Amino acid sequence: MTDQTPPAEVAAEAKHRPVLVVDYGAQYAQLIARRVREADAYSEVVPSTASVADILAKEPAAVILSGGPSSVYADGAPQVDPALFEAGVPVLGICYGFQAMASALGGTVAQTGLREYGGTQLRASTDGSTLLDGQPAEQSVWMSHGDAVTAAPAGFSVVAQSAGAEVAAFEDDERRLYGVQWHPEVAHSSFGQQVLENFLRRGAGVPADWTAGSIIDEQVELIRAQVGTGRVICGLSGGVDSAVAAALVQKAVGDQLTCVFVDHGLLRAGEAEQVERDYVAATGVNLKVWDASEAFLAALAGVTDPEAKRKAIGREFIRAFEAAAREVVAEAAASAAGSGDDDGEVRFLVQGTLYPDVVESGGGEGAANIKSHHNVGGLPDDLQFALVEPLRALFKDEVRAVGAELGLPAEIVQRQPFPGPGLGIRIIGEVTRERLEVLRTADAIAREELTAAGLDGVIWQCPVVLLADVRSVGVQGDGRTYGHPVVLRPVSSEDAMTADWTRMPYDVLARISTRITNEVAEVNRVVLDVTSKPPGTIEWE
C-alpha cells in the first residue's frame, strides 16, 4: 500500500489538533475524513503502517480506525498496536477497524458464516449510549463484513446488534474507546453522520471550530509568515482551486501577488472574460493576461493522438508561463530598484494543491513536484520558486466554502471541474479554430440549459464532446446533412475517483439536443454517455 502520510507541513498548517483516520485499505478512508470535516473538525488520513509514536507525534484530538478488506486473523493482516488504546486518545473503530480494535483488546472475532453486505437493520440500545444518543432503536445501516465480533473486550458495553453481528457496536466511556461494525460515513447509514458527531462531541470532546472563516484566518497568518515582504506569482487558470488559492494569498499580502492568466484559446465561452473582469473586480488582484492562443493552435495542428495533444498543450503552457513570468520578475526588479526596496524579488509560486493530491501522491518528502500543466506544471529549472500552497489541507467542497467566504463570484466558486488542456481534449480528432467554435457553442448551450433547470448543484461535471472525426447522416430543413455528433457526459461524483452518469430529466435533455442541432449548423446528432467510472473515465481523452 502506498504510504499516505502527509508531509509534516500539512499537519503544521492547522492550529487545530487533527482527528486522524488510520487507513486499513478502505475505499472510504478519505470519505471518513470528509465526514469528520463536515462536522467542523479538522481531519487527516494516515496509513496503517504509522506507528503509535507517529500517531501521537501529531497530537491527535481523536483517532478513527477505518474499514478494510482483510480478516484480522489472516496472515499479514494489519493489526492495531494495543499501546494506542493506552495513550488516553479517544478512538473509534469502524468495520475492520472495529474488529481489529476488539481483537487487540482481548475480544473475539470469528468467521460466523453470517455475512452482511448492503442495507441492514440494526437494533440499538440508545439509552445512555454515547454513539447512539438521540437515534431510534431500529435503524438501517450499511454493512460490509464476513467476520464478526462475537465477544466484546472486557470493560465494553454492547450497544447494538444485527442479524449477522451479535456485537455490532460497543463503548467504553471511561477509556473513551468506541466501535461500530457498520459504515457510518456512507449516506446509506440513516444516522451515520450523527454517530460520527456523537463520537467527536460526546466521546472525544472535539470542538466544532473547523470552519471556512477559521481556515481563512489561519492561512492568512501562515502566508504572511512565509512570504514576508517577498513577491509572489500565481498561474491563474480560472478554475476553482487556483482562484481560491490566489484570493487567499491576495488577502494575506495584497499587491505583493501578481497572477498570470495564460489564455490558450481552449477555454469555454465567456471564461477568459470572467477571469479578466469578475475575478479581478472581486479580489483586486494584479493580473497579467498572456494571449498565447495562436501558439497553441499551431502546436496542435495535425495532432490527433490524445496523449500527444496533452503533451503539446503542456509544452506550450510552460513556454507561455515562462515568458509571462520573466516579464513579471523583470517588472518586479525594476519596481524594487526604483523604490529602493531590497526585497522586490519574485521568490514564491502559488499552487492550488488540494489534500487528495497530497494523499494520493504519497505526501512525498523533499521539494514538491508541480503537478499538471494547468497548475504551472513542469517549470524550467531556471525558474525556481518556493511553493505557497494554502489549500493543501482542504478537500474540494472546503475550497468552495472558503471561496464563498472570501466573496468570490458564485460563477467561479461553483464552477464545474474543467481539465487543464481545456476543450483541446474534448475534441476527438484534430483541434482547429473552427472545431473549437463549434464545441464552444454547443457547450455553452448545454451549460445554459443545465443552469436554467437548476441542475448545477446536482451534476458534478458535464463534459460536452465533439466527435470531429465522425460524421453521421441527418435531415435538417428537408435536406440531407452529414454532420458531427456531440456527446453529453453528465456525471455525479464526490471526488472524481469514481462517478456515475447523472439521470437527467428527459425534458432537459430534449431542450439541449434541440437547441444544439438547431443552433449549431455543423452538428446534427446529440448522444448521451451512460457509462460509469470505472470502466469509463469522465473525460473521453
Buried (B, 14 or more C-beta within 10 A) or exposed (E): EEEBBBBEBBBEBBEBBBBBBBBBBBEBBBBBBBBBBBBBBBBBBBBBEBEBEEBBEBEBBBBBBBBBEBBBEEEEBBBBBEEBBEBEBBBBBBBBBBBBBBBBBEBBBBEBEEEBEEEBEBEBBBEEBBBBBEBEEEBBBBBBBEBBBBBBBEBBBBBBBBEBBBBBBBBBBEBBBBBBBBBBBBEBBBBBBBBBBBBBBBBBEBEEEBBBEBBBEBBBEBBBEBBEEBBBBBBBBBBBBBBBBBBBBBBBBEEBBBBBBBBBBBBBBBBBEBBBEBBBEBBEBBBBBBEBBEBBBEBBEEBBEBEEBBBBBBBBBBBBBBBBBEBBBEBBBEEBEEEEBEEBEBBBBBBBBBBBBBBBBBBEEEEBEBBBBBBBBBBEEEBEBEBBBBBBBBBBEBBBBBBBBBEBBEBBBBBBBBBBBBBBBBBBBBBBEEBBBBBBBBBBBBBBBBEEBEBBEEBBBBBBBBBBEEBBEBEEEEEEBEBBBBBBBBBBBBBBEEBBBBEBEEEBBEBBBEBBBEEBEBBBBBBBBEBEBEEBEBBBB
